[in-house]
């Protein structure tokens, strides 16, 4: 992605999304814009004391966001999961804990909580 376009991401998507997600594709199709986001391989803070390794992704989910210039906007979100080598269990980022921090807005927290119930498990 061209560097000048990166400045548009926080204007279009929820604040601080680039900290947790990578924008992988944007597609304009009919009267809709499809934005594809994939969670980055950044170990969740709540599991910092554990030895984790990436275990792939959950199935993507789709959320409708605010329209942009008359186009419906759909966010296709792919969440990451990790294997906790200490417990042998799959773990994923707890968006409730992230929301309690000071680095994201309430709007972004609500956005993330909307799909936290989709674990694909």
Secondary structure, DSSP 8 states (H G I E B T S, - for coil): --HHHHHHHHHHS-TTHHHHEEEEEEEEETTEEEEEEEE-S---GGGTTS-EEEEEE---EEEEEEEETTEEEEEEEE-EEEEETTTTEEE---HHHHHHSSSS-HHHHHHHHHHHT----
